[in-house]
């Protein structure tokens, strides 16, 4: 009986921990066409200088795809792979 109780406690602990490890919220994607320097710097592998380069790039070329991010000096395929799911590209409607 003690063994069954131990398994139950272990199972309950396992279930509790599995829920505790889930994020409490889903992170909103960062729009490359409107993100601030601070938002860009939240991305793993993007520092202040690279964030500035992203903003300079988009002043000349509005992002049509997340893949275009590799056109920014300092952002390679590996970095893009790490952060792709955190990014989106939506048209920046300035009027």
Residue, then its C-alpha position, 0 to 999 in steps of 0.5 A: x500500500x505504501x508503494x502505491x501511495x508513493x507512486x501517486x505522490x510521484x505522479x501528482x508531483x510530476x503533473x504539477x511540475x509539468x504545468x509549472x514549466x509551461x509559460x504563463x503567457x505566449x509572447x506576442x511576436x515582434x513586428x520587424x517593420x514597427x519594433x523599437x530598439x528595445x523590443x529588438x534587443x529582447x531577442x536572443x542574439x540581438x544587441x544594441x548595434x544589431x537592433x540599430x542596423x535592423x532599424x536602419x535597414x527597414x528605413x530603406x527597405x520595408x520587410x516583406x518577409x522574416x527571411x530578409x533579416x539575414x540581409x542585415x549585417x550581423x544577423x546570420x542564418x543561425x541567429x534567424x533560426x533561433x528567433x524566427x518564431x518570435x518574429x512577424x512581418x506586417x505592413x507598416x501603414x504610415x499616414 
